[in-house]
Amino acid sequence: MRYIFEPEILQVICKEVLKDIEYSNFDSEQKINELFDKLTEKLAREYPTYIKTEERNWIFNNAGGAMGSLTLLHGSLKEYLIFFGTPIGTHGHSGRYRKADVYDIMLDGEMLCYNEDKITRATYLPGDMAILKRKLAKSYRIPERAWMLEYARGGIPAMIRFGIGDNLYSNFDYKSSNQLIRNYGKMVFRNLFKRKKKGNIPVSEFYRNLIAQSKIDSTI
């Protein structure tokens, strides 16, 4: 199955933007918005017509006991790309997805994770990528604050049940659930017809060669 995005390429792009900005931390709304703006701009150049560049629409997200905010950059039946995070910390269950993989690339702050078969934790800092493979689950915690670029691929519609479960049955925040479904649905509709007409748009050869070279170097 062909996908538009590659996790390793998204990680390289994130690292480039973090290096260009050169902040040690994003401790103000102005700084974090500058990060989002520059990353959105760079993603839109690499994936023309597939990245939402209009004003960001932040939506509360409650899932697995954790609460954060997200804004959609891309949505289709088999991929999504979002900014996700919280300025005050949270913790909860990742969810267990039978037909989807999730990749979280850290932009700011810190995230702690441990898998069900582990008794030690992993720490993820800006530039790191946390991976949740399908059929697996983990516990995650954001101690103070964190923002990340989250990419998922696979059966995306099946993930929505977990994504809105807390809103529907715990805090009854129907507004946030409706916003998420409506915004995602609009993106799916647009990208569905776009793919039929144009097919997948390949990312630049520069990044593909960069990733290929890094894999070769790592085996030496």
Backbone as a chain_set.jsonl record, in Angstrom:
{"seq": "MRYIFEPEILQVICKEVLKDIEYSNFDSEQKINELFDKLTEKLAREYPTYIKTEERNWIFNNAGGAMGSLTLLHGSLKEYLIFFGTPIGTHGHSGRYRKADVYDIMLDGEMLCYNEDKITRATYLPGDMAILKRKLAKSYRIPERAWMLEYARGGIPAMIRFGIGDNLYSNFDYKSSNQLIRNYGKMVFRNLFKRKKKGNIPVSEFYRNLIAQSKIDSTI", "coords": {"N": [[0.835, -1.198, 0.0], [0.57, 2.176, -0.904], [1.715, 5.218, 0.557], [1.386, 8.711, 1.339], [3.069, 10.048, 3.118], [6.238, 9.571, 4.836], [7.484, 8.326, 7.847], [10.212, 8.63, 8.661], [11.134, 10.666, 7.008], [9.475, 12.782, 7.76], [10.455, 13.121, 10.339], [13.084, 14.014, 9.836], [12.515, 16.476, 8.606], [11.275, 17.813, 10.74], [13.455, 17.983, 12.527], [15.139, 19.656, 11.074], [13.694, 22.075, 11.062], [13.606, 22.61, 13.828], [16.33, 22.994, 14.274], [16.787, 25.256, 12.687], [15.312, 27.23, 14.017], [16.439, 27.293, 16.576], [15.785, 27.476, 19.326], [16.066, 26.86, 22.822], [13.967, 26.061, 24.343], [10.405, 26.166, 24.005], [8.844, 28.357, 25.431], [6.792, 30.159, 25.319], [3.705, 31.394, 23.917], [4.082, 32.729, 21.518], [6.546, 31.726, 20.578], [6.03, 28.943, 20.271], [4.037, 29.03, 18.366], [5.442, 30.121, 16.246], [7.116, 28.002, 15.675], [5.208, 26.053, 14.856], [4.216, 27.396, 12.597], [6.471, 27.573, 10.858], [7.08, 24.874, 10.501], [4.727, 23.915, 9.331], [4.782, 25.38, 6.956], [7.089, 24.331, 5.737], [6.4, 21.638, 5.453], [4.246, 21.915, 3.723], [5.554, 22.743, 1.427], [6.963, 20.464, 0.73], [4.957, 18.604, 0.443], [2.883, 19.454, -1.53], [-0.424, 20.747, -1.699], [-1.426, 18.84, 0.03], [-1.294, 19.526, 2.694], [-2.855, 21.254, 5.286], [-2.949, 24.67, 5.394], [-4.302, 26.817, 6.324], [-5.689, 28.926, 8.956], [-5.043, 27.578, 12.166], [-7.147, 25.248, 13.774], [-7.801, 24.523, 16.884], [-8.586, 21.685, 18.836], [-10.025, 20.203, 21.681], [-8.905, 17.107, 22.941], [-9.762, 14.133, 24.355], [-8.705, 11.076, 25.401], [-8.2, 7.766, 26.376], [-7.9, 8.524, 29.027], [-6.17, 10.658, 29.032], [-5.631, 14.145, 28.343], [-5.446, 16.551, 25.805], [-4.621, 18.936, 23.214], [-5.4, 19.208, 19.752], [-4.668, 19.811, 16.288], [-5.617, 19.506, 12.96], [-3.594, 18.636, 10.191], [-3.542, 17.038, 7.97], [-5.784, 14.681, 6.564], [-7.024, 11.515, 5.751], [-8.431, 8.417, 4.51], [-6.52, 6.557, 5.129], [-4.367, 7.825, 6.348], [-3.278, 10.241, 8.775], [-2.223, 13.508, 9.867], [-1.168, 15.478, 12.47], [-0.786, 18.288, 14.746], [-0.14, 17.836, 18.111], [-0.59, 18.137, 21.653], [0.038, 19.485, 24.975], [0.011, 22.229, 27.276], [0.191, 21.873, 29.99], [0.664, 19.349, 30.918], [-0.078, 15.777, 31.101], [-1.398, 12.389, 31.356], [-1.856, 8.963, 30.279], [-3.5, 6.215, 28.552], [-2.363, 4.829, 25.51], [-4.013, 3.734, 23.622], [-5.006, 0.912, 21.611], [-4.451, -0.157, 18.523], [-5.702, -2.043, 15.939], [-5.18, -1.973, 13.202], [-3.436, 0.108, 12.548], [-0.523, 2.199, 12.647], [1.304, 4.427, 14.763], [3.14, 7.423, 14.886], [5.011, 9.583, 16.781], [6.565, 12.593, 16.693], [8.692, 14.457, 18.526], [8.496, 17.89, 19.348], [8.683, 19.844, 21.28], [9.319, 20.026, 24.798], [8.795, 17.123, 26.9], [8.238, 13.624, 26.805], [7.243, 10.692, 28.437], [7.314, 7.166, 28.239], [6.107, 3.767, 28.592], [6.052, 0.361, 27.633], [3.721, -2.445, 27.583], [5.137, -4.775, 28.072], [7.361, -3.992, 29.443], [9.317, -2.787, 32.237], [10.693, -0.562, 32.562], [11.188, 2.873, 31.633], [10.96, 4.923, 28.669], [12.371, 7.92, 27.462], [11.442, 10.73, 25.621], [12.578, 13.395, 23.721], [12.796, 16.712, 22.138], [12.976, 16.227, 18.645], [13.184, 13.477, 18.804], [11.55, 10.355, 17.958], [8.692, 8.647, 18.827], [7.328, 5.436, 18.551], [4.419, 3.624, 17.936], [3.424, 0.562, 17.255], [0.966, -1.303, 15.365], [-1.549, -3.16, 17.109], [-0.256, -3.069, 19.511], [0.235, -1.496, 22.768], [0.733, 1.282, 25.021], [1.712, 3.091, 27.97], [1.684, 6.555, 28.47], [3.208, 9.658, 29.437], [3.163, 13.13, 29.89], [5.095, 15.174, 31.583], [5.235, 18.003, 32.183], [4.897, 19.853, 29.939], [4.341, 19.423, 26.415], [4.759, 19.269, 22.881], [4.004, 17.902, 19.725], [4.498, 16.43, 16.456], [2.226, 14.37, 15.099], [1.825, 11.383, 13.358], [-0.171, 9.033, 11.686], [-0.814, 5.891, 10.166], [-2.736, 3.594, 8.245], [-5.711, 1.894, 9.124], [-7.516, 4.424, 9.561], [-10.223, 5.464, 10.13], [-11.173, 3.541, 11.987], [-9.823, 4.211, 14.28], [-11.075, 6.356, 15.367], [-13.095, 5.796, 17.199], [-11.79, 5.267, 19.655], [-10.592, 7.761, 19.909], [-12.674, 9.553, 20.434], [-14.025, 8.468, 22.515], [-13.842, 9.046, 25.368], [-14.893, 11.638, 25.386], [-17.523, 11.147, 24.634], [-18.578, 9.368, 26.567], [-17.664, 10.004, 29.102], [-16.794, 12.795, 29.835], [-18.643, 14.091, 28.328], [-18.259, 15.936, 26.231], [-19.471, 16.915, 23.651], [-19.19, 18.836, 21.718], [-16.419, 19.038, 21.077], [-15.997, 16.482, 20.01], [-17.704, 16.552, 17.78], [-16.475, 18.601, 16.321], [-14.008, 17.41, 15.696], [-14.765, 15.153, 14.13], [-16.132, 16.428, 12.046], [-14.155, 18.149, 10.896], [-12.178, 16.284, 10.186], [-13.66, 14.683, 8.432], [-14.167, 16.48, 6.304], [-11.588, 16.825, 5.288], [-10.973, 14.221, 4.475], [-12.834, 13.864, 2.408], [-11.971, 15.804, 0.526], [-9.327, 14.906, -0.028], [-9.804, 12.363, -0.974], [-10.91, 12.607, -3.553], [-8.871, 14.049, -4.661], [-6.717, 12.285, -4.737], [-7.652, 10.397, -6.56], [-7.53, 11.829, -8.877], [-4.875, 12.826, -9.153], [-3.067, 11.087, -7.958], [-0.474, 9.853, -5.721], [1.783, 12.304, -4.47], [5.171, 12.425, -4.81], [7.715, 12.834, -2.315], [10.539, 15.07, -2.209], [13.558, 14.067, -3.861], [15.815, 14.634, -2.449], [15.324, 14.215, 0.309], [14.666, 11.512, 0.311], [17.084, 10.348, -0.527], [18.667, 11.166, 1.577], [17.596, 9.778, 3.781], [18.009, 7.142, 2.912], [20.827, 7.084, 2.844], [21.424, 7.454, 5.544], [20.489, 5.059, 6.622], [22.257, 3.281, 5.441], [24.686, 4.129, 6.563], [24.214, 3.49, 9.228], [24.53, 0.786, 9.32], [27.161, 0.235, 9.117]], "CA": [[0.0, 0.0, 0.0], [1.348, 3.404, -0.988], [1.332, 6.312, 1.444], [1.945, 10.007, 0.967], [4.112, 10.446, 4.063], [7.145, 8.592, 5.413], [7.836, 8.804, 9.195], [11.611, 9.058, 8.76], [11.259, 11.958, 6.328], [8.835, 13.758, 8.645], [11.371, 13.375, 11.449], [14.171, 14.853, 9.332], [11.972, 17.819, 8.399], [11.104, 18.401, 12.073], [14.773, 18.311, 13.059], [15.642, 20.819, 10.346], [13.003, 23.267, 11.556], [14.089, 22.86, 15.19], [17.688, 23.531, 14.156], [16.712, 26.605, 12.118], [14.793, 28.173, 15.007], [17.495, 27.352, 17.595], [15.322, 27.751, 20.68], [16.309, 25.773, 23.759], [12.62, 25.595, 24.664], [9.356, 27.027, 23.461], [8.146, 28.666, 26.673], [5.783, 31.198, 25.129], [2.786, 31.122, 22.809], [4.677, 33.261, 20.297], [7.588, 30.81, 20.11], [5.48, 27.682, 19.8], [3.319, 29.309, 17.124], [6.453, 30.28, 15.201], [7.521, 26.631, 15.333], [4.131, 25.46, 14.058], [4.14, 28.084, 11.296], [7.612, 27.199, 10.017], [6.971, 23.458, 10.158], [3.621, 23.801, 8.37], [5.264, 25.923, 5.682], [8.043, 23.392, 5.135], [5.644, 20.452, 5.05], [3.438, 22.269, 2.553], [6.441, 22.779, 0.258], [7.324, 19.094, 0.368], [3.749, 17.856, 0.103], [1.948, 20.484, -1.996], [-1.876, 20.497, -1.73], [-1.837, 17.835, 1.005], [-1.162, 20.056, 4.042], [-3.733, 22.38, 5.592], [-2.138, 25.837, 5.742], [-5.158, 27.87, 6.857], [-5.594, 29.152, 10.4], [-5.179, 26.339, 12.928], [-8.352, 25.089, 14.578], [-7.445, 23.632, 17.977], [-9.707, 20.91, 19.364], [-9.723, 19.387, 22.848], [-8.931, 15.673, 22.681], [-9.706, 13.271, 25.531], [-8.638, 9.682, 24.975], [-7.395, 6.934, 27.263], [-7.661, 9.212, 30.292], [-5.287, 11.809, 28.837], [-6.271, 15.283, 27.683], [-4.554, 17.464, 25.096], [-5.236, 19.676, 22.117], [-4.871, 18.823, 18.453], [-5.133, 20.499, 15.096], [-5.389, 18.631, 11.809], [-2.831, 19.093, 9.031], [-3.901, 16.171, 6.847], [-6.651, 13.577, 6.937], [-7.546, 10.664, 4.683], [-8.888, 7.13, 5.036], [-5.405, 5.723, 5.586], [-3.309, 8.619, 6.975], [-3.545, 11.58, 9.316], [-1.074, 14.254, 10.368], [-1.683, 16.494, 13.378], [-0.033, 18.789, 15.885], [-0.813, 17.423, 19.341], [0.172, 18.398, 22.857], [-0.588, 20.151, 26.108], [0.935, 23.115, 27.982], [0.131, 21.668, 31.439], [0.955, 17.961, 31.239], [-1.171, 14.805, 31.16], [-0.925, 11.013, 31.177], [-2.943, 8.038, 29.993], [-3.331, 5.028, 27.722], [-2.153, 5.204, 24.106], [-4.928, 3.061, 22.709], [-4.458, -0.259, 20.933], [-5.069, -0.087, 17.2], [-5.451, -3.307, 15.227], [-4.782, -1.799, 11.808], [-2.777, 1.403, 12.346], [0.711, 2.532, 13.362], [1.331, 5.838, 15.155], [4.499, 7.96, 15.041], [5.003, 10.894, 17.425], [7.861, 13.262, 16.598], [8.681, 15.498, 19.552], [8.892, 19.242, 18.953], [8.964, 20.632, 22.478], [8.988, 19.366, 26.05], [9.252, 15.771, 27.213], [7.217, 12.585, 26.938], [7.71, 9.433, 29.006], [6.484, 6.039, 27.802], [6.564, 2.4, 28.806], [5.208, -0.638, 26.979], [3.13, -3.419, 28.495], [6.101, -5.821, 28.392], [8.539, -3.353, 30.007], [9.192, -2.182, 33.561], [11.5, 0.653, 32.51], [10.56, 3.884, 30.788], [11.734, 5.593, 27.634], [12.171, 9.368, 27.483], [11.5, 11.316, 24.283], [12.849, 14.831, 23.74], [12.654, 17.29, 20.794], [13.701, 15.538, 17.578], [12.995, 12.029, 18.934], [10.291, 9.821, 17.44], [8.115, 7.507, 19.544], [6.585, 4.618, 17.587], [3.453, 2.664, 18.463], [3.034, -0.343, 16.185], [-0.389, -1.827, 15.476], [-1.862, -4.229, 18.062], [0.457, -2.842, 20.763], [-0.253, -0.375, 23.579], [1.699, 1.789, 25.979], [1.326, 4.19, 28.847], [2.526, 7.721, 28.208], [3.039, 10.777, 30.366], [3.81, 14.413, 29.63], [5.209, 15.691, 32.948], [4.956, 19.436, 32.31], [4.286, 20.267, 28.673], [4.965, 18.839, 25.228], [4.079, 19.407, 21.593], [4.574, 16.928, 18.802], [3.862, 16.147, 15.171], [1.784, 12.974, 15.155], [1.456, 10.796, 12.07], [-0.7, 7.673, 11.767], [-1.122, 5.263, 8.874], [-3.458, 2.336, 8.362], [-7.164, 2.06, 9.149], [-7.748, 5.611, 10.384], [-11.581, 5.569, 10.675], [-11.35, 2.658, 13.144], [-9.188, 4.833, 15.436], [-11.897, 7.456, 15.873], [-13.857, 5.325, 18.367], [-10.963, 5.539, 20.842], [-10.307, 9.189, 19.984], [-13.8, 10.342, 20.956], [-14.714, 7.677, 23.543], [-13.948, 9.784, 26.636], [-15.806, 12.766, 25.201], [-18.9, 10.678, 24.511], [-19.078, 8.585, 27.684], [-17.113, 10.44, 30.381], [-16.965, 14.236, 30.097], [-19.783, 14.544, 27.51], [-17.882, 17.112, 25.439], [-19.908, 16.594, 22.298], [-18.704, 19.874, 20.805], [-15.087, 18.659, 20.598], [-16.148, 15.3, 19.155], [-18.292, 16.982, 16.514], [-15.448, 19.354, 15.589], [-13.013, 16.474, 15.178], [-15.356, 14.353, 13.052], [-16.449, 17.309, 10.924], [-12.915, 18.596, 10.244], [-11.55, 15.115, 9.56], [-14.498, 14.288, 7.303], [-13.942, 17.404, 5.192], [-10.28, 16.527, 4.708], [-11.079, 12.929, 3.786], [-13.575, 14.085, 1.168], [-11.106, 16.523, -0.417], [-8.182, 14.09, -0.424], [-10.275, 11.193, -1.706], [-11.009, 12.973, -4.966], [-7.551, 14.513, -5.101], [-5.908, 11.105, -5.04], [-8.139, 9.776, -7.791], [-7.164, 12.653, -10.016], [-3.451, 13.076, -9.303], [-2.214, 10.061, -7.382], [0.408, 10.326, -4.663], [2.846, 13.222, -4.86], [6.384, 11.97, -4.121], [8.54, 13.829, -1.65], [11.743, 15.363, -2.978], [14.61, 13.052, -3.848], [16.805, 15.016, -1.452], [15.027, 13.546, 1.57], [14.752, 10.067, 0.122], [18.507, 10.001, -0.539], [19.183, 11.394, 2.925], [17.167, 8.659, 4.608], [18.704, 5.942, 2.43], [22.217, 7.174, 3.262], [21.507, 7.276, 7.001], [20.31, 3.639, 6.892], [23.497, 2.629, 5.056], [25.69, 4.463, 7.557], [23.926, 2.849, 10.5], [24.891, -0.626, 9.251], [28.616, 0.105, 9.015]], "C": [[0.874, 1.254, 0.0], [0.793, 4.468, -0.051], [1.976, 7.602, 0.948], [3.167, 10.326, 1.821], [4.973, 9.264, 4.498], [7.612, 9.122, 6.772], [9.264, 9.338, 9.295], [11.831, 10.424, 8.107], [10.616, 13.06, 7.158], [9.756, 14.11, 9.813], [12.529, 14.266, 11.015], [13.699, 16.293, 9.154], [11.789, 18.526, 9.739], [12.447, 18.828, 12.663], [15.362, 19.537, 12.366], [15.0, 22.103, 10.845], [13.461, 23.615, 12.969], [15.488, 23.471, 15.174], [17.668, 24.96, 13.642], [16.263, 27.632, 13.16], [15.771, 28.364, 16.161], [17.008, 27.815, 18.958], [15.673, 26.576, 21.578], [14.987, 25.215, 24.274], [11.621, 26.628, 24.167], [8.412, 27.386, 24.609], [7.141, 29.801, 26.535], [4.913, 30.834, 23.938], [3.366, 31.604, 21.49], [5.708, 32.298, 19.725], [7.002, 29.513, 19.555], [4.694, 27.888, 18.51], [4.285, 29.524, 15.963], [6.945, 28.909, 14.74], [6.468, 25.97, 14.451], [4.063, 26.083, 12.664], [5.245, 27.614, 10.356], [7.529, 25.733, 9.592], [5.84, 23.232, 9.15], [4.061, 24.272, 6.992], [6.191, 24.939, 4.972], [7.341, 22.114, 4.671], [4.83, 20.727, 3.788], [4.28, 22.359, 1.288], [6.774, 21.373, -0.214], [6.125, 18.28, -0.087], [2.672, 18.837, -0.383], [0.529, 19.948, -2.156], [-2.34, 19.486, -0.688], [-1.781, 18.322, 2.452], [-2.088, 21.26, 4.223], [-2.876, 23.551, 6.087], [-2.984, 26.993, 6.279], [-4.981, 27.981, 8.372], [-5.865, 27.858, 11.159], [-6.437, 26.358, 13.793], [-8.068, 24.06, 15.668], [-8.682, 22.989, 18.577], [-9.238, 20.151, 20.599], [-9.859, 17.912, 22.476], [-8.768, 14.92, 23.991], [-9.74, 11.825, 25.075], [-7.744, 8.903, 25.926], [-7.071, 7.581, 28.588], [-6.769, 10.428, 30.189], [-6.038, 12.911, 28.09], [-5.214, 16.17, 27.053], [-5.336, 18.232, 24.057], [-4.599, 19.225, 20.814], [-5.418, 19.738, 17.369], [-4.713, 19.672, 13.897], [-4.599, 19.334, 10.712], [-3.189, 18.304, 7.775], [-4.789, 15.062, 7.365], [-7.133, 12.825, 5.713], [-7.982, 9.353, 5.316], [-7.745, 6.282, 5.571], [-4.237, 6.5, 6.181], [-3.903, 9.837, 7.671], [-2.245, 12.176, 9.827], [-1.617, 15.392, 11.211], [-0.56, 17.087, 14.228], [-0.824, 18.39, 17.121], [0.056, 17.785, 20.534], [-0.657, 19.045, 23.939], [0.432, 21.06, 26.775], [0.99, 22.852, 29.484], [0.381, 20.221, 31.85], [-0.287, 17.082, 31.286], [-0.574, 13.405, 31.135], [-2.119, 10.102, 30.934], [-2.511, 6.873, 29.132], [-3.255, 5.449, 26.253], [-3.284, 4.756, 23.192], [-4.223, 1.878, 22.066], [-5.188, -0.375, 19.595], [-4.7, -1.335, 16.395], [-4.846, -3.087, 13.847], [-4.103, -0.461, 11.55], [-1.517, 1.509, 13.191], [0.721, 4.027, 13.623], [2.774, 6.26, 15.424], [4.395, 9.37, 15.624], [6.415, 11.484, 17.407], [7.838, 14.472, 17.52], [9.203, 16.823, 19.004], [9.312, 20.081, 20.151], [8.593, 19.811, 23.707], [9.515, 17.953, 26.137], [8.058, 14.831, 27.317], [7.871, 11.31, 27.45], [6.757, 8.316, 28.598], [7.023, 4.732, 28.374], [5.537, 1.44, 28.208], [4.732, -1.67, 27.98], [4.109, -4.518, 28.888], [7.385, -5.262, 29.004], [8.264, -2.868, 31.43], [10.142, -0.99, 33.689], [10.865, 1.609, 31.511], [11.535, 4.396, 29.728], [11.37, 7.068, 27.659], [12.382, 9.923, 26.08], [11.572, 12.837, 24.396], [12.747, 15.379, 22.316], [13.575, 16.634, 19.757], [13.546, 14.029, 17.624], [11.642, 11.624, 18.358], [9.879, 8.588, 18.234], [7.207, 6.756, 18.578], [5.67, 3.652, 18.337], [2.966, 1.802, 17.3], [1.639, -0.908, 16.449], [-0.46, -3.044, 16.388], [-1.109, -4.107, 19.379], [-0.152, -1.653, 21.505], [0.85, 0.066, 24.517], [1.048, 2.824, 26.875], [2.245, 5.363, 28.539], [2.199, 8.846, 29.179], [3.799, 11.978, 29.853], [3.902, 15.11, 30.978], [4.78, 17.153, 33.099], [4.251, 19.977, 31.078], [4.998, 19.532, 27.546], [4.09, 19.123, 24.016], [4.782, 18.5, 20.605], [3.823, 16.947, 17.473], [3.514, 14.676, 15.187], [1.302, 12.52, 13.786], [0.952, 9.383, 12.302], [-1.016, 7.181, 10.371], [-1.776, 3.917, 9.108], [-4.953, 2.59, 8.291], [-7.56, 3.207, 10.061], [-9.178, 5.693, 10.922], [-11.814, 4.709, 11.916], [-10.733, 3.248, 14.409], [-10.091, 5.866, 16.102], [-12.679, 7.049, 17.114], [-13.091, 5.567, 19.663], [-10.772, 7.041, 21.026], [-11.424, 10.029, 20.556], [-14.519, 9.637, 22.105], [-14.899, 8.421, 24.853], [-14.923, 10.947, 26.523], [-17.267, 12.311, 25.187], [-19.437, 10.078, 25.801], [-18.568, 9.044, 29.05], [-17.387, 11.914, 30.648], [-18.066, 14.868, 29.254], [-19.492, 15.837, 26.75], [-18.206, 16.823, 23.978], [-19.408, 17.614, 21.278], [-17.35, 19.483, 20.222], [-15.163, 17.453, 19.662], [-16.694, 15.682, 17.786], [-17.282, 17.745, 15.663], [-14.449, 18.413, 14.941], [-13.568, 15.693, 13.986], [-15.632, 15.217, 11.827], [-15.184, 17.729, 10.173], [-12.209, 17.438, 9.531], [-12.339, 14.696, 8.323], [-14.298, 15.171, 6.088], [-12.617, 17.108, 4.496], [-10.309, 15.222, 3.926], [-11.752, 13.115, 2.433], [-12.694, 14.761, 0.119], [-9.987, 15.623, -0.927], [-8.595, 12.847, -1.202], [-10.337, 11.479, -3.196], [-9.668, 13.445, -5.519], [-6.678, 13.33, -5.495], [-6.351, 10.451, -6.339], [-7.661, 10.538, -9.017], [-5.656, 12.687, -10.246], [-2.572, 11.929, -8.832], [-1.332, 10.661, -6.298], [1.486, 11.259, -5.213], [4.118, 12.821, -4.107], [7.132, 13.114, -3.467], [9.843, 13.983, -2.418], [12.799, 14.274, -2.818], [15.676, 13.358, -2.805], [16.58, 14.254, -0.145], [15.101, 12.032, 1.434], [16.213, 9.598, 0.131], [19.113, 10.149, 0.849], [18.839, 10.234, 3.843], [17.896, 7.384, 4.206], [20.15, 5.933, 2.906], [22.371, 6.926, 4.748], [21.344, 5.804, 7.365], [21.574, 2.862, 6.522], [24.575, 2.875, 6.105], [25.482, 3.706, 8.853], [24.306, 1.366, 10.506], [26.393, -0.842, 9.199], [29.241, -0.187, 10.39]], "O": [[1.799, 1.377, 0.802], [-0.419, 4.606, 0.117], [2.978, 7.581, 0.233], [4.177, 10.815, 1.314], [4.519, 8.121, 4.529], [8.091, 10.253, 6.851], [9.507, 10.365, 9.929], [12.617, 11.236, 8.595], [11.16, 14.16, 7.248], [9.825, 15.268, 10.225], [12.915, 15.177, 11.747], [14.413, 17.228, 9.515], [12.112, 19.707, 9.864], [12.56, 19.912, 13.235], [16.012, 20.362, 13.008], [15.684, 23.109, 11.032], [13.681, 24.787, 13.277], [15.791, 24.361, 15.969], [18.445, 25.794, 14.107], [16.762, 28.757, 13.19], [15.918, 29.475, 16.671], [17.749, 28.484, 19.678], [15.592, 25.423, 21.153], [14.896, 24.032, 24.603], [11.951, 27.792, 23.942], [7.334, 26.808, 24.75], [6.686, 30.347, 27.541], [5.321, 30.07, 23.063], [3.169, 30.966, 20.456], [5.741, 32.075, 18.514], [7.421, 29.039, 18.499], [4.687, 27.011, 17.647], [3.987, 29.153, 14.827], [7.162, 28.691, 13.549], [6.797, 25.392, 13.415], [3.875, 25.379, 11.671], [4.986, 27.294, 9.196], [7.867, 25.391, 8.459], [5.989, 22.44, 8.219], [3.75, 23.64, 5.982], [6.09, 24.738, 3.762], [7.663, 21.576, 3.612], [4.736, 19.88, 2.899], [3.786, 22.085, 0.195], [6.859, 21.119, -1.415], [6.26, 17.372, -0.907], [1.659, 19.023, 0.291], [0.311, 18.853, -2.673], [-3.545, 19.288, -0.534], [-2.187, 17.59, 3.355], [-2.093, 22.175, 3.4], [-2.163, 23.427, 7.083], [-2.443, 28.036, 6.648], [-4.222, 27.227, 8.982], [-6.803, 27.128, 10.838], [-6.744, 27.352, 14.452], [-8.09, 22.857, 15.405], [-9.695, 23.651, 18.802], [-8.179, 19.525, 20.578], [-10.8, 17.516, 21.789], [-7.745, 15.054, 24.663], [-10.698, 11.395, 24.433], [-6.64, 9.348, 26.243], [-6.073, 7.231, 29.218], [-6.62, 11.164, 31.165], [-6.953, 12.643, 27.312], [-4.21, 16.503, 27.684], [-6.565, 18.183, 24.025], [-3.412, 18.9, 20.769], [-6.477, 20.349, 17.513], [-3.581, 19.194, 13.829], [-4.892, 20.473, 10.35], [-3.145, 18.829, 6.662], [-4.583, 14.554, 8.467], [-7.598, 13.431, 4.747], [-7.909, 9.198, 6.535], [-7.97, 5.383, 6.382], [-3.207, 5.902, 6.492], [-4.902, 10.397, 7.22], [-1.302, 11.465, 10.172], [-2.431, 16.185, 10.738], [0.487, 16.466, 14.407], [-2.039, 18.583, 17.174], [1.283, 17.748, 20.451], [-1.88, 19.144, 23.842], [1.61, 20.708, 26.841], [1.743, 23.518, 30.194], [0.312, 19.906, 33.038], [-1.401, 17.567, 31.483], [0.628, 13.249, 30.916], [-3.245, 10.414, 31.323], [-1.324, 6.579, 28.998], [-4.001, 6.325, 25.814], [-3.491, 5.325, 22.121], [-2.995, 1.843, 21.985], [-6.386, -0.655, 19.547], [-3.522, -1.635, 16.202], [-4.08, -3.923, 13.368], [-4.185, 0.06, 10.438], [-1.449, 0.983, 14.302], [0.215, 4.809, 12.818], [3.528, 5.556, 16.096], [3.767, 10.247, 15.03], [7.336, 10.946, 18.023], [7.057, 15.402, 17.317], [10.21, 16.871, 18.297], [10.197, 20.93, 20.043], [7.667, 19.001, 23.666], [10.537, 17.614, 25.539], [7.007, 15.193, 27.846], [8.923, 10.899, 26.958], [5.539, 8.495, 28.609], [8.222, 4.592, 28.613], [4.329, 1.672, 28.267], [5.263, -1.769, 29.087], [3.936, -5.14, 29.937], [8.39, -5.968, 29.08], [7.123, -2.575, 31.786], [10.366, -0.476, 34.785], [10.093, 1.194, 30.646], [12.754, 4.311, 29.876], [10.209, 7.428, 27.852], [13.383, 9.621, 25.43], [10.756, 13.474, 25.063], [12.623, 14.599, 21.372], [14.781, 16.505, 19.965], [13.749, 13.356, 16.614], [10.716, 12.431, 18.278], [10.62, 7.608, 18.307], [6.408, 7.367, 17.869], [6.101, 2.954, 19.255], [2.189, 2.26, 16.463], [1.188, -0.983, 17.592], [0.465, -3.856, 16.43], [-1.288, -4.935, 20.272], [-0.95, -0.901, 20.945], [1.791, -0.683, 24.779], [-0.02, 3.356, 26.574], [3.451, 5.182, 28.366], [1.077, 8.969, 29.67], [4.949, 11.859, 29.429], [2.888, 15.595, 31.481], [4.051, 17.498, 34.029], [3.139, 20.498, 31.167], [6.128, 19.074, 27.711], [2.865, 19.205, 24.108], [6.003, 18.347, 20.643], [2.686, 17.41, 17.379], [4.398, 13.824, 15.278], [0.485, 13.18, 13.145], [1.576, 8.614, 13.034], [-1.433, 7.949, 9.504], [-1.426, 3.191, 10.038], [-5.412, 3.405, 7.492], [-7.905, 2.981, 11.221], [-9.338, 5.978, 12.109], [-12.571, 5.102, 12.804], [-11.086, 2.827, 15.511], [-9.893, 6.21, 17.267], [-12.904, 7.878, 17.995], [-13.666, 6.019, 20.653], [-10.788, 7.542, 22.151], [-11.173, 11.102, 21.106], [-15.514, 10.15, 22.616], [-16.0, 8.43, 25.403], [-15.689, 11.215, 27.449], [-18.144, 13.022, 25.678], [-20.616, 10.247, 26.114], [-19.008, 8.511, 30.069], [-18.124, 12.254, 31.574], [-18.393, 16.041, 29.434], [-20.348, 16.714, 26.635], [-17.319, 16.524, 23.178], [-19.226, 17.285, 20.106], [-17.145, 19.581, 19.012], [-14.474, 17.408, 18.643], [-16.214, 15.202, 16.759], [-17.227, 17.57, 14.446], [-14.082, 18.59, 13.779], [-12.91, 15.588, 12.95], [-15.395, 14.789, 10.697], [-15.148, 17.67, 8.944], [-11.707, 17.595, 8.418], [-11.753, 14.388, 7.285], [-14.263, 14.678, 4.961], [-12.531, 17.137, 3.268], [-9.735, 15.129, 2.841], [-11.288, 12.579, 1.426], [-12.671, 14.345, -1.039], [-9.726, 15.58, -2.13], [-7.817, 12.333, -2.005], [-9.869, 10.68, -4.007], [-9.371, 13.262, -6.7], [-5.971, 13.392, -6.501], [-5.52, 10.002, -7.129], [-7.418, 9.948, -10.07], [-5.198, 12.591, -11.385], [-1.429, 11.817, -9.275], [-1.437, 11.849, -5.995], [2.03, 11.025, -6.292], [4.137, 12.874, -2.877], [7.179, 14.224, -3.996], [10.208, 13.105, -3.2], [12.91, 13.647, -1.765], [16.362, 12.454, -2.33], [17.521, 13.715, 0.438], [15.555, 11.348, 2.351], [16.536, 8.571, 0.729], [19.966, 9.358, 1.251], [19.689, 9.759, 4.597], [18.351, 6.63, 5.067], [20.654, 4.892, 3.328], [23.321, 6.274, 5.179], [21.981, 5.331, 8.307], [21.931, 1.898, 7.199], [25.293, 1.954, 6.495], [26.447, 3.319, 9.511], [24.395, 0.754, 11.57], [26.855, -1.982, 9.234], [30.459, -0.328, 10.497]]}, "num_chains": 1, "name": "protein.A"}
